[in-house]
């Protein structure tokens, strides 16, 4: 939305000095601890937070202005200095001011400027002038000015608002002089008042614009800092991924590759020993079996070494609790974690997939859902209670059962069929990860009704294929 009275600074036009400051500040932010990251300024001062604050304030302004008009209507109806015709005329003009505000004024806070603003302000100020003339200045509606002048500065660009403020004050001075009578004494009394009013209105208007622009610039700078820090974090992550790939390549070369080479060599030797030395062939088969077992052990060790940090020395429930607490602290969104059914020990692969799925779902909530609450439910379905559709191909439904996690938010929701290829990149990656582990993923969502993501895995999950 557009915040009235402000101008949006251009990031592309920022000077080099500002970009240098952003880079150095972002580098400093990138070195903060995880606790400092959780309390990042983006949660409190970004453009999105600033606009949410304005959206909360705007209804209060509508209530204030309409309340002042209502108060003016009541005081006019009870004003004994006015005759019946004056009273009904002023009440009609106040009603016109309320109606034009409801029809045009409210929407100008979202889309200020243009012909609509000129029409609204013209009708409103002409109605106010008419109230002064009809009431012979004996009206209690002057306190409406406290709300009329801020509208001028909110609906128009600063320079135009300043010129308009001067014009309406001069017009009001002319109306007062006309109501009192055109004499030099009246002019000498009204003009100095108009000059002081002009200075005060211009001072307060420019101060309001300055505060709004400063808040917008600060919010934009915070967004730029967060974006730069995010880019630095991605670069560091990519560097870490590359280093980890190199380490894994060395590990695989020194363990699995050597083992497979031994198996291949032994297999070739067996072919020559089968007929002339069966005993030797059996020894070589035993060596092949032992080498395969060693490779399997090395593979499992590699999988365990790749476990997420949250799963190091922790159960899946504890890891999910950490993730939920961290997400709630960072975003202010309430997260409730619940467990259903008997707690069971699932495979490391199943734990990793479930944890990564929850993390990806929470990332989607943070970016897209605009939610206030998230529920995470971890459950175990025994093998004999598992629905037929939840049994992966080739899996015995009576062995281990299923472990499931459901992530539900109360956000804006979406229509899955209208997303790119039915779902976004994050959901596609999540689905691929779950299917590779022999499980299933389902997504339930509709606009305005939130989203529920369910991940179902066999407890002894294993890579498919």
Protein Blocks (a to p, Z undefined) as FASTA:
>chain_A
ZZehiacddfklpcfklmmmmmmmmmmmmmpcfklmmmgfklmmgmklmmmmmmmmmmmm
mmmmmmmmmmmmmmmmmmmkbcfklmmmmmmmmmmmmmmmmmmmmmmmmmgghjklmmmm
mmmmmmmmmmmmmnnopacklmmmmmmmmmmmmmpcfklmmmmmmmmmmmmmmmmmmmno
pcfklmmmmmmmmmmmmmmmmmmmmmmmmmmmmmmmmmmmmmmmmmmmmmmmmmmmmmmm
mmmmmmmmmmmmmmmmmmmmmmmmmmmmmmmmmmmmmmlmmmmmmmmmmmmmmmmmmmmm
mmmmmpcfklgopafklmmmmmmmmmmmmnopacddddedjdddddfklmmmmmmmmmmm
mmmmmmmnopabdcdddddddfklpcfklpcghiafklnopcddddddfbebpafklmgh
hiafklmmmmmmmmmnopacdddddehiapaddddddfklcceZZ
